[in-house]
Amino acid sequence: MSLAELTITDFQRTLAQIWTIELPSGGAVEATLSQVSALGEPPRPGAELTRQAFSLVWRGPQQPLLPQQIYRLSHPSYAQLEVFLVPIGPDPATREMRYEAIFT
């Protein structure tokens, strides 16, 4: 399944599960998908966009701090996905770093 075909429902199935983020320099870190949120209104019938926009937030270690860029993510339910992640700061409750991806 391609990234363009994935929907909010696909990711809701992996909420609170661990994903692996591959680092460009080698190695990897594990992050937990902690939030899956719908954005805006669902597409109208016949609209050009065919899926609801949504946001995903992962929580991971504070170090190494990952700069915003495209990362290869993997989860047992999916082939590897290349996703643009943006650091959005530490989670106030857990102090883990949060990373967000937006899908339109």
FIBADREN-904441 format. One record per residue (C-alpha): x, y, z. Coordinates in pm, whole numbers, padded with zeros to 5 digits, always signed. Layout:
<nodes>
XYZ
...
</nodes>
This chain:
<nodes>
+00000+00000+00000
+00137+00342-00091
+00157+00635+00148
-00107+00819-00059
-00355+00535-00002
-00323+00523+00377
-00604+00678+00581
-00657+00782+00939
-00822+00444+01002
-00506+00260+00896
-00301+00445+01157
-00563+00422+01432
-00498+00047+01430
-00140+00113+01545
-00218+00373+01815
-00006+00317+02127
+00218+00077+01936
+00591+00107+01873
+00729+00218+01537
+01095+00218+01434
+01247+00536+01289
+01561+00477+01086
+01830+00742+01129
+02006+00877+00818
+02345+00813+00981
+02256+00450+01055
+02087+00298+01354
+01731+00357+01461
+01512+00478+01746
+01179+00347+01865
+00879+00577+01901
+00522+00517+02013
+00235+00643+01801
+00058+00847+02068
-00200+01051+01878
-00407+01018+01562
-00626+01322+01488
-00857+01419+01204
-00795+01764+01055
-01062+01979+00893
-01374+01850+00727
-01399+01513+00550
-01392+01537+00170
-01723+01593-00004
-01846+01338-00259
-01685+01417-00594
-01410+01630-00436
-01057+01609-00573
-00919+01495-00236
-01038+01148-00146
-00925+01113+00214
-00968+01303+00539
-00660+01507+00633
-00503+01386+00958
-00216+01432+01198
+00001+01166+01362
+00217+01224+01669
+00488+00986+01788
+00668+01000+02126
+01031+00897+02139
+01354+00956+02328
+01478+01312+02378
+01817+01214+02236
+01905+01202+01962
+01682+01494+01869
+01564+01430+01515
+01556+01739+01290
+01260+01783+01058
+01311+01576+00746
+01193+01261+00575
+01252+00943+00776
+01191+00579+00697
+00945+00440+00950
+00852+00079+00995
+00587-00114+01184
+00506-00486+01167
+00169-00407+01001
+00319-00204+00715
+00605-00204+00474
+00849+00077+00535
+00701+00424+00491
+00893+00743+00414
+00735+01018+00623
+00822+01385+00681
+00851+01428+01059
+00866+01757+01248
+00978+01779+01613
+00707+01958+01813
+00866+01954+02158
+00860+01728+02460
+00541+01578+02597
+00466+01769+02919
+00368+01452+03106
+00640+01209+02995
+00919+01444+02877
+00954+01225+02567
+01012+01416+02243
+00711+01438+02011
+00725+01421+01632
+00433+01506+01402
+00342+01411+01048
+00052+01570+00858
-00131+01386+00581
-00361+01570+00339
</nodes>
